[in-house]
Amino acid sequence: MSIHKKWSKYSRRNILKEPDNYGVYEIGDIETGAILYMGEGKIRSSLLLHSPDGGRAKQVSVIGTSIVGEYGYRYELTGTREKAKHRRHNMLTEFRRSYGSLPRCNQVVTPGERVYF
């Protein structure tokens, strides 16, 4: 089950306002609602790590290809790292069950690796 919150625009200004507590997050295309990546960790720190320049660029690429549309993110706090890992696992399992595959950028990520948008 995905996070049922409105997308926030992926910008450094917005991300810096977010809490740096453990939780799960999704990064996606605001226009289409397509979820591109599901992650877990400290929210603010994790979101900033997804962009090599800390979220300053407006147009960036994912694994060598650009994504059309505006990036967005949404998150859910879990309280602990363990709960975040468990919640992310459940989200990915449900996504795969619903759509037949993982979100695009979760398909190419190995454990501990960050995806840059």
C-alpha positions in Angstrom: 0.0 0.0 0.0 1.4 3.3 -1.0 1.4 6.5 1.1 -1.9 8.3 0.9 -0.8 11.9 1.1 -0.6 14.7 -1.4 2.7 15.1 -3.3 5.0 17.8 -2.2 7.2 19.4 -4.9 10.8 17.9 -4.8 12.8 21.0 -4.0 15.6 21.8 -1.5 13.4 24.5 0.1 10.5 22.0 0.8 12.8 19.2 1.9 14.6 21.3 4.4 11.2 21.9 6.2 10.7 18.2 6.7 11.5 16.3 9.9 14.6 14.2 10.1 12.9 11.3 11.8 12.7 7.7 10.6 10.0 6.9 8.1 9.2 5.8 4.6 8.9 7.9 1.5 8.0 7.8 -2.2 9.4 9.8 -5.0 7.3 10.2 -8.1 6.0 12.2 -11.0 3.5 14.8 -9.7 1.7 15.1 -13.0 1.0 11.4 -13.5 1.2 10.1 -9.9 3.6 7.4 -11.0 5.7 6.2 -8.1 9.3 5.9 -9.2 11.0 4.9 -5.9 10.1 3.8 -2.4 12.6 4.3 0.3 13.2 4.4 4.0 15.4 6.3 6.4 15.5 9.7 8.1 13.2 11.7 5.9 15.0 15.0 5.3 18.5 13.4 5.0 17.3 10.6 2.7 15.4 12.9 0.4 18.4 15.3 0.1 20.7 12.3 -0.8 18.6 11.5 -3.8 20.0 14.4 -5.7 23.7 14.8 -6.2 23.4 18.6 -5.7 21.1 18.3 -2.7 17.9 19.0 -4.5 18.9 22.3 -6.1 18.4 21.3 -9.8 15.0 21.4 -11.4 15.7 18.9 -14.1 17.7 15.9 -13.3 18.1 12.3 -14.7 17.5 8.8 -13.4 19.9 6.1 -14.5 20.8 8.0 -17.7 17.3 8.9 -18.7 15.3 12.0 -18.0 11.9 11.7 -16.5 9.1 13.9 -17.9 7.2 16.0 -15.4 7.7 17.4 -12.0 9.2 15.4 -9.2 7.3 15.1 -6.0 7.7 13.2 -2.7 5.5 12.2 0.1 6.3 10.4 3.4 5.1 8.7 6.5 6.9 8.7 9.8 7.4 5.4 11.5 9.3 6.2 14.7 12.1 3.7 14.4 14.5 2.5 11.7 13.2 -1.1 12.2 9.6 0.0 11.6 10.6 2.0 8.6 12.4 -1.1 7.0 9.4 -3.3 7.7 6.9 -0.7 6.3 9.0 -0.2 3.1 9.1 -4.0 2.6 5.3 -4.2 2.9 4.9 -1.3 0.5 7.1 -2.8 -2.1 5.4 -6.2 -1.7 2.0 -4.7 -2.2 3.2 -2.6 -5.2 4.6 -5.7 -6.9 1.4 -7.6 -6.2 -0.7 -4.8 -7.7 1.4 -3.9 -10.7 3.5 -7.0 -11.4 6.8 -5.3 -10.8 8.6 -2.9 -8.4 8.7 0.8 -9.0 11.0 1.7 -11.8 14.0 2.8 -9.7 13.6 0.1 -7.0 14.2 -2.5 -9.8 17.9 -1.4 -10.2 18.9 -0.6 -6.7 20.9 -2.9 -4.5 20.6 -2.7 -0.7 22.4 0.3 0.8 22.6 2.1 -2.6 21.0 5.5 -3.3 19.1 6.4 -6.4 19.9 9.9 -7.8 17.1 11.8 -9.4 
